[in-house]
Amino acid sequence: MSTDVNVGSITFTGLGSGTDFESMVTKLIEVESYHKKQMEAWKTEWETKIEALNEINTAMLNLKSTLETMDSMTEFLTKGVASSDSSVLTASADATAESGSHSIVVNQLAANAVITNANGLASKTTKVNTSTSAQTFAYSYKGNDYSVTVGAGATLEQMVSAINSDPANAGVRASIITDGSQYYLQMRGLDLGSNASLSFNASATTMSNAAFNDASDFSITQAARNAQVKVDGWPSASDAWIESNSNTLTDVVQGLTFNLKSLGSNPPAAVTISVETDYDSVKENIQSFVDNVNTVRSLVKTLTKFDENLEQGSVMTGNYAVQLVDSQLKQVTAEIGNGFLRYNAGPPATGDKISSLSQIGIMTDANEGSLTQGLLVIDAEILDDVLRQEPNAVAELFAATNIGGERVDTGNFSYYSGVTGVTKAGVYDVSYTVSGGVITGAVIDGKAANVDNEKGTITSMEGNSRGMVININDFPADSTGKGVVRLKQGKSGEMAAVLKDITNGETGALNILEDNYTDIIKSIDKKIDYEEQRLALMETNMRLKFSRLEALLGEYENLSTSMESQISQLSSS
């Protein structure tokens, strides 16, 4: 036997008894380690579950990011715009633009004011203030007067710098131009439009240089003016025009932005702007929605699969939380849109013609044994047909963002507004009474609403409808009214909101589950540590016992050898 300082490092020589105690200790400890190995395997199992949760969480976050790129009408319902002459006019459209064409005549572009010094100077460094004291250069811009102090002996360059660096400068830039022999001060307003006038204020200027003394010292080389257009022949009078102080017109036709480029021919000819739904882009959005939802569904399906042939489950088979999360997402795709009502042809017609994914050909494949079983599938024929007939309704199903509507049973009221992030999508009952010219009572979603008799509105103060404002249209006439107001949210936004809750880093179901699993692993680690200490102590004690046994056997072996030697000597004498 050999012994180190650490008794746990006792080794056996086998010389005393010929017994391999080292192997015996190793085997006995190995047998005794069974429980520890069980716990290590258990730990690995929980770690694998955490990896699976992280995989699901990542897939859901990717799905959420994708949905957030198509959760508004502008993002989802792409409109294509074509111009018959893009050198004169281009345009862009958002989701509210109607398909069709518009005839635009551009009579004038908006321009900024430019004035130029009439009397040139010999050089950039010619003094404009020839005195020994500060003088004043003054000008007017957009109806306001401005003055700049020009230091004693200042040059043309220094005066330009003083104008441009003046903290009170409201949007005028000065520069020096030259005709090849002389140098001139030029000033230009940065704003377009007829109101952005610019002029030299000679009466307030005290410059000693003769080039800046009289109003005639500056000429208007470009007058500030508005853009002028006719849209679809309006205004009809030959000398009447729609005017704008910008060459980008955003409020002439709903959903369209016109970008004026030039006048084109003389006299100006009409340019045709054509607007139509970009069906290919919309279909790409729908396909992206389905593909990304299916990515999550496929992953959950794989991780929760039970192999009946092997009678063996996957890592998350039977996991209640994962099943619940999967169920929440399936619910979003299966139910009608949040805030939507099923269509009723009436009369009068009520509800939404498109309120569910199944109506546009998107359904869950329920065919047993199918490769796409449990996944969303698209009936392209149905989708194409519905999309051509109801493009806006399809877009709302995916991308409506608190689009308000009402169904009035009695009275006359309408949805006015909601608060983004506060007012939730849904269907809300509304009732009110107007008597004696004032609103005497109002209820929204079963709760008393705030009344504003000055504006003739009622506002929800509680619950999911909080912040919703309803306009009483026949106020202050005595009346009563009731009905429903609904705020629609598309499937992209609805599912993104569900995913946001599920993947929340603190309160989300997946995070809570991972925390639970982590706690379990920590508990297992403690048990493994205890087992390792127990096994180490056992090994130490075992080695001490066997070492003493080996020593004793060695003594017996020596004694036996000695006796055999003595007997041998007696026999030979």
LOLUMFI-937026 format. One line per field, with one value per residue (C-alpha): z, x, y negated; chain. Coordinates in steps of 0.001 Angstrom, whole numbers, always signed. Each point is the difference from the previous one (the first is absolute). Example, Ala and Ser with C-alpha at 12.3 -4.5 7.8 and 13.67 -1.06 7.14 Angstrom:
BEGIN
w: +7800|-660;
u: +12300|+1370;
v: +4500|-3440;
dofi: A|A;
//
This chain:
BEGIN
w: +0|-646|+1715|-1104|+2280|-1110|+1286|-3017|-2131|+1677|-2613|+261|-1017|+90|+1276|+3434|-1053|-3771|+71|-2437|+2558|-2448|-2416|+2844|+1238|-3514|-685|+3357|-443|-3513|+1298|+2756|-2610|-1598|+1758|-968|-3626|+116|+1204|-2649|-2669|+1544|-115|-3663|-684|+1544|-1812|-3273|+871|+579|-3377|-1540|+1732|-1288|-3478|+211|+1465|-2837|-2631|+1606|+155|-3693|-734|+2051|-1893|-3324|+1045|+1165|-3546|-1269|+2860|-1542|-3109|-1585|+469|-1091|-2821|-2447|-2782|-3255|-1673|-3593|-1632|-3724|+220|+2986|-1114|+918|+2844|+2107|+2811|+2824|+1705|+3380|+811|+33|-3649|-2290|-3101|-3148|-1917|+374|-2524|+1316|-1676|+1484|-777|+2349|+2378|+3469|+291|+2611|-150|-1271|+0|-1378|+568|-3131|+382|-50|+2084|-1191|+2168|+2842|+2338|-976|+3097|+370|+3224|-710|+3329|+3356|+1782|-340|-2528|-738|-2929|+36|-1966|+237|-228|+147|+1193|+2861|+210|+850|+460|+217|+1550|-2395|+1741|-810|-3157|-771|-3489|-2225|+1183|+3632|-539|-1595|+2992|+2397|-1749|-54|+3595|+1428|+2722|-949|-3648|-807|-3125|-2365|-1501|-1392|-2565|-2422|-3738|-2796|-3670|-597|+696|+3032|+3143|+1220|+3183|-594|+2627|-243|+2210|+897|+36|-3025|-607|-613|+3696|+162|-1411|+305|-503|+819|+2726|-1116|+2550|+2916|-1614|+953|-2157|-1200|-3275|-2750|-1205|+3007|+359|-2102|-510|-3658|+978|+105|-2681|+355|-2203|+1039|+1587|+2769|-1397|+618|-2038|-2126|-1199|-1208|+1027|-2118|-1545|+3330|+598|-3206|-683|-2431|+2295|+3251|+1456|+3059|+1652|+2347|+1606|-730|-3054|+2052|+228|+2597|+572|-3477|-552|+2957|+331|-2793|+176|-3146|-638|-2529|-2147|-2895|-2224|-2973|-3220|-628|+526|+2733|-993|+2350|+1592|+902|+3350|+200|+3342|+473|+2711|-185|+308|-235|+2998|+2001|-808|+1020|+3348|+461|-978|+2433|+2767|-665|-400|+3231|+1992|-1399|+1045|+3620|-338|-1568|+2768|+2733|-1852|-105|+3611|+1307|-2370|+1400|-2041|+381|-1607|+2452|+2717|+730|+337|-1016|+2377|+588|-451|+2451|+1108|+1055|-447|-3542|-898|+1454|-1974|-3190|+697|+439|-3414|-1674|+1562|-1683|-3434|+550|+1412|-1711|+212|+3210|-310|-3179|-395|-2231|-3118|-193|-3401|+1723|-1041|+1222|-513|+3143|+1028|-1993|-3239|+944|+3670|+126|-1698|-1188|-2136|-2076|-374|+2931|+2121|+2242|-1756|+2005|-2291|+2082|-1258|-2256|-106|+837|+2659|+2655|-2154|-1815|-3684|-2647|-2620|-2685|-2085|+2871|+1058|-3505|-425|+3333|-363|-3376|+1328|+3508|+196|+2779|+2060|-315|+1021|+3031|+1092|+226|+712|+1472|+2845|+2095|-3041|+1504|-1107|+1576|-258|+1190|+1143|+1010|+127|-1999|+1208|-1464|+1077|+231|+1317|+2347|+1789|-1561|+2393|+2453|-1830|-801|-3048|+628|-240|+2536|+870|+6|+1291|+792|+749|-1022|+1744|+259|-2367|+2169|+219|+3235|+7|-2060|+366|-1955|+483|+3066|+1809|+418|-2613|+397|-1583|-1810|-715|-1592|-2691|-11|+652|+2489|+1019|+1503|+3208|+971|-1317|-3422|-1643|+2119|-2081|-2629|-997|-1470|-1832|+512|-3510|+742|+3153|+1540|-1276|+2564|-847|+1235|-1706|+312|-2064|-197|-885|-1010|-493|-2394|+336|-2732|+501|-337|+2864|+2091|-305|+540|+3253|+1133|-843|+1884|+3133|-462|-540|+2654|+1763|+3452|-137|-3180|+273|-1596|+2310|+3092|-1161|-621|+3479|+1480|-1939|+1076|+3643|-481|-1486|+2939|+2383|-1928|+108|+3792|+154|-2363|+2177|+3070|-1799|-1129|+3582|+1249|-2624|+757|+3721|-756|-2244|+2645|+2714|-2343|-891|+3678|+829|-2944|+687|+3566|-1306|-2539|+2737|+2234|-2848|-704|+3568|-241|-3242|+1581|+3003|-2245|-1978|+3209|+1386|-3288|+151|+3575|-759|-2967|+2165|+2621|-2680|-1434|+3403;
u: +0|+1117|-1618|-120|-640|-3638|-1524|-2376|+3100|+904|+1183|+539|+3126|-1613|+3302|-1373|-2796|+9|-3533|-881|-1610|+274|-2402|-2270|-272|-580|-2737|-1679|-50|-1287|-2869|-665|-43|-3188|-2177|+2340|-63|-3783|-50|+2522|-2213|-2971|+1857|+844|-3663|-1001|+2813|-1305|-3447|+1420|+1733|-3343|-1703|+2680|-502|-3751|+561|+2361|-2443|-2826|+2081|+844|-3703|-827|+2598|-1431|-3566|+1005|+1133|-3553|-2259|-1186|-2058|+2786|+2468|-2362|-2086|+2617|-1247|+1878|+134|+961|+541|-439|+2858|+2312|+2139|-2947|-1681|+401|-2230|-162|-3018|-897|-2666|-2799|+472|-2753|+890|-535|+1656|+353|+793|+2470|+1059|+3061|-123|+2723|+2592|+452|+3186|+2076|+934|+3435|+1357|+3364|+2129|-156|+3396|+2935|+3150|+3526|+735|-1288|+2256|-1240|-1047|-3721|+458|+2624|-440|+1669|-3192|-2617|-2790|-3300|-1191|-3790|-2462|-3590|-1024|-3535|-1279|+2483|+2979|+3505|+3240|+3585|+2901|+2917|+3268|+2296|+2026|-1982|+335|-2706|+1015|-262|-3451|-1207|+1334|-1731|-3364|+247|+1199|-2552|-1950|-3132|+226|-3416|+1011|+2006|+3336|+2457|+2672|+2374|-430|+2112|-454|+3696|+1050|-1926|-1449|-3579|-1895|-2851|-2593|-2561|-2833|-62|-3789|-2226|-3260|-1308|+82|+3754|+824|+3511|+1167|+2849|-921|+1833|-1597|+1403|+3396|+2915|+2748|+2584|+628|-2136|-1055|-2292|-1654|-3140|-2972|+963|+3357|-1661|-2145|-2376|+1507|-2566|-3341|-1469|-3040|-2425|-410|-3162|-1829|-3389|-1162|-2609|-945|-492|-93|-1975|+659|+2872|+1890|-726|+2506|+592|+2965|+2642|+3132|+1723|+658|-1118|-3790|-1490|-3550|-1448|-1184|-457|+2836|+2086|+3149|+891|+3623|+248|+3132|-427|-2572|+725|-1465|-1232|-2885|+38|-1586|-1934|+1929|-1928|+636|-1277|-550|-647|+394|+3273|-1567|+3322|+1381|-3173|+166|+3668|-1007|-2676|+2405|+2573|-2634|-888|+3623|+1160|-2975|+695|+3660|-1109|-2684|+2447|+2510|-2598|-1310|+3486|+822|-3295|-306|-727|+1316|-2636|+2188|+2815|-2441|+2313|-679|+2119|+1701|-3131|-2686|-2812|+1387|-3068|+1497|+1199|-3377|-1694|+2225|-611|-3719|+51|+1600|-2388|-2894|+1099|-11|-3256|-2265|-1473|+2064|+87|-2696|-1460|-3632|-1270|-1664|-3759|-1429|-2990|-1558|+1686|+3307|+2127|+3341|+3118|-40|+3379|+480|+1957|+2967|-2127|-2046|+3060|+1103|+2401|-785|+1723|+687|-1889|+787|+1391|+3429|+405|+3449|-1628|-2321|-533|+1527|-1662|-646|-1192|-2633|+1502|-3172|-2157|+2631|+398|-3754|-610|+3039|-1190|-3492|+771|+3644|-662|-2002|+2782|+2560|-2075|-193|+3796|+971|-2863|+1268|-2898|-2116|-3265|-3505|-3432|-3350|-2730|-3249|-1557|+1137|+2840|+3568|+3352|+3473|+2266|+3395|+1955|+3328|+2807|+1302|-2868|-3250|-196|-1581|-3364|-3754|-1569|-3617|-855|-3110|-773|-2798|-288|-2668|-505|+2914|+2580|+1265|-1481|+1534|+2293|+1333|+2798|+709|-2228|+1769|-952|+1692|+1358|-2283|+1163|-3095|+2055|+1325|-2949|+2196|+184|+3264|+672|+2018|+371|+732|+1246|-1958|+1736|+794|-2654|-1871|-3510|-1524|-3754|-902|-3447|+1091|-1483|-3372|-1771|+532|+1042|+2282|+1508|+2067|+3527|+3311|+2810|+3671|+1570|+3462|+1456|+1398|+3608|-331|-2123|+2470|+2988|-1631|-542|+3615|+1168|-1718|+1219|+3633|+88|+3349|-1599|-3650|-130|-1033|+3219|+2169|-1877|+343|+3717|+429|-1750|+2244|+3080|-1063|-418|+3504|+1429|-1698|+1440|+3446|-206|-911|+2818|+2435|-1225|+402|+3515|+976|-1614|+1817|+3320|-385|-1035|+3027|+2305|-1397|+87|+3620|+948|-1711|+1496|+3406|-113|-1163|+2803|+2537|-1393|+38|+3591|+964|-1688|+1800|+3359|-799|-932|+3184|+2055|-1680|+448|+3704|+371|-1824|+2226|+3121|-1293|-701|+3502|+1862;
v: +0|-3559|-2988|-3623|-2931|+127|+3186|-9|+640|+3271|+2496|+3724|+1896|+3465|+1308|+943|+2303|+103|-1445|-2862|-2335|-2929|+1649|+1007|-3601|-1298|+2514|-508|-3802|+426|+2096|-2492|-2870|+1245|-2568|-2827|+1101|+48|-3585|-1055|+1544|-1759|-3308|+536|+620|-3342|-1788|+1452|-1319|-3474|+173|+938|-2936|-2346|+1401|-600|-3470|-946|+1257|-1974|-3173|+416|+444|-3094|-2061|+1127|-794|-3465|-807|+515|-1094|-3257|-624|-2032|+2841|+2737|-1440|-1160|-2237|-339|-3420|-779|-3385|-665|-2526|+469|-2955|-2260|+1860|+3118|+1225|+2501|+1533|+1378|+2554|-2590|-945|+1183|+1946|-2055|-2823|-3747|-2715|-2576|-3245|-1672|-3720|-1204|+1388|-1399|-2034|-1762|-3676|-1009|-3555|-1082|-3062|-2204|-1686|+2333|-309|+420|+3035|+2137|-1922|-3426|-1883|-493|-1933|-2621|-1724|+550|+987|+2745|-465|+1740|+2113|+533|+2128|+1278|+3650|+1422|-3376|-393|-2342|+1207|-1898|+1141|-1898|-345|-793|-2906|+673|+3184|+1483|+1499|+3483|-1035|-1502|+3271|+1898|-2415|+511|+3790|+333|-2425|+1922|-1952|+1070|+1553|+1885|-2184|+927|-2536|+832|-1694|+434|-1402|-842|+497|-3534|-1145|+1543|-300|+778|+2406|+930|+2788|+1055|+3687|+272|+382|-1809|-3473|-852|+514|-3449|-1444|-3576|-2352|-2512|-3106|-2307|+2017|+628|-2271|+1494|-2505|+1838|-1549|+3452|+366|-3380|-42|+2324|+220|+1500|+3439|+1612|+2935|+2678|+2599|-805|+2122|+1758|+2822|+3145|+10|+3091|+1149|+3453|+1730|-3349|-1748|-2944|-375|-3698|-413|-2374|+1874|+2452|+2135|-1667|+1388|-1411|+3289|+2130|+3007|-23|+2350|-1201|-369|+3576|+2362|+2458|-1521|-2098|-1937|-941|-2831|+140|-2450|-1705|+2205|-1308|-3544|-415|+2660|+3300|+2247|+2853|+3156|+1636|+3583|+1738|+3689|+2574|+1896|+3428|+1828|-1897|+626|+3717|+40|-1481|+2654|+2786|-1397|-29|+3649|+1162|-1599|+1274|+3464|-234|-357|+2648|+2470|-542|+485|+3051|+1554|-767|+1398|+2971|+3480|+2923|+2701|+2661|-599|-979|-2895|-3687|-2995|-2353|-2146|+2655|-606|-3351|-1952|-3463|+663|+1470|-3087|-2351|+1963|-79|-3795|-487|+2421|-1858|-3224|+1611|+1886|-2705|-3060|-3147|-1992|-2684|+1523|+1043|+2760|-1350|-209|-943|-1613|-2238|-1997|+1765|+149|+1433|+761|+1917|+1441|+804|+3279|+1661|+2894|-2417|-798|+3614|+339|+3029|+2517|+3304|+2637|+2959|+2860|+1037|-3020|-1599|-3319|+1369|-2667|-2734|-2889|+552|-2467|+689|-2227|-63|-1251|-2531|-1426|-296|-1748|-2220|-1282|-713|-1308|-1138|-2514|+2482|+2579|-2599|-992|+3625|+52|-3581|-2040|-2165|-1249|-711|-1146|+777|-11|+1714|-2330|+1565|-3320|-3598|-1485|+367|+903|+1034|-3040|+1117|+2253|-169|+2002|+2621|-603|+605|+3703|+1563|+1592|-398|-2356|-809|-3700|-1824|-3622|-2418|-3668|-2027|-3736|-541|+1774|+3541|+1291|+3442|+2231|+3526|+1665|+3694|+123|-2840|-3665|-2168|-3507|-2601|-3139|-2077|-2755|+2348|+2384|+3035|+2861|+1674|+3405|-282|+3670|+3448|+982|-2815|-2665|-3075|+699|-3165|+209|-2937|-584|-1144|-1486|-1801|-2206|+1235|+2167|+3636|+3394|+2415|+3411|+2361|+1313|-1532|+2260|-549|+2464|+1470|+2173|+3482|-1193|-2464|+2357|+2865|-2312|-1167|+3599|+836|-3071|+1297|+3562|-1021|-2725|+248|-198|+988|+2098|+3643|+1231|-2070|+1169|+3591|-437|-1508|+3022|+2354|-1946|+317|+3748|+225|-1949|+2423|+2942|-1591|-150|+3665|+887|-1973|+1919|+3309|-888|-825|+3216|+2073|-1692|+736|+3555|+501|-1389|+2274|+2952|-605|-307|+3299|+1810|-1445|+1292|+3376|+77|-812|+2748|+2494|-1026|+765|+3389|+634|-873|+2166|+2910|-382|-67|+3113|+1845|-871|+1203|+3268|+519|-470|+2490|+2584|-240|+257;
dofi: A|A|A|A|A|A|A|A|A|A|A|A|A|A|A|A|A|A|A|A|A|A|A|A|A|A|A|A|A|A|A|A|A|A|A|A|A|A|A|A|A|A|A|A|A|A|A|A|A|A|A|A|A|A|A|A|A|A|A|A|A|A|A|A|A|A|A|A|A|A|A|A|A|A|A|A|A|A|A|A|A|A|A|A|A|A|A|A|A|A|A|A|A|A|A|A|A|A|A|A|A|A|A|A|A|A|A|A|A|A|A|A|A|A|A|A|A|A|A|A|A|A|A|A|A|A|A|A|A|A|A|A|A|A|A|A|A|A|A|A|A|A|A|A|A|A|A|A|A|A|A|A|A|A|A|A|A|A|A|A|A|A|A|A|A|A|A|A|A|A|A|A|A|A|A|A|A|A|A|A|A|A|A|A|A|A|A|A|A|A|A|A|A|A|A|A|A|A|A|A|A|A|A|A|A|A|A|A|A|A|A|A|A|A|A|A|A|A|A|A|A|A|A|A|A|A|A|A|A|A|A|A|A|A|A|A|A|A|A|A|A|A|A|A|A|A|A|A|A|A|A|A|A|A|A|A|A|A|A|A|A|A|A|A|A|A|A|A|A|A|A|A|A|A|A|A|A|A|A|A|A|A|A|A|A|A|A|A|A|A|A|A|A|A|A|A|A|A|A|A|A|A|A|A|A|A|A|A|A|A|A|A|A|A|A|A|A|A|A|A|A|A|A|A|A|A|A|A|A|A|A|A|A|A|A|A|A|A|A|A|A|A|A|A|A|A|A|A|A|A|A|A|A|A|A|A|A|A|A|A|A|A|A|A|A|A|A|A|A|A|A|A|A|A|A|A|A|A|A|A|A|A|A|A|A|A|A|A|A|A|A|A|A|A|A|A|A|A|A|A|A|A|A|A|A|A|A|A|A|A|A|A|A|A|A|A|A|A|A|A|A|A|A|A|A|A|A|A|A|A|A|A|A|A|A|A|A|A|A|A|A|A|A|A|A|A|A|A|A|A|A|A|A|A|A|A|A|A|A|A|A|A|A|A|A|A|A|A|A|A|A|A|A|A|A|A|A|A|A|A|A|A|A|A|A|A|A|A|A|A|A|A|A|A|A|A|A|A|A|A|A|A|A|A|A|A|A|A|A|A|A|A|A|A|A|A|A|A|A|A|A|A|A|A|A|A|A|A|A|A|A|A|A|A|A|A|A|A|A|A|A|A|A|A|A|A|A|A|A|A|A|A|A|A|A|A|A|A|A|A|A|A|A|A|A|A|A|A|A|A|A|A|A;
//
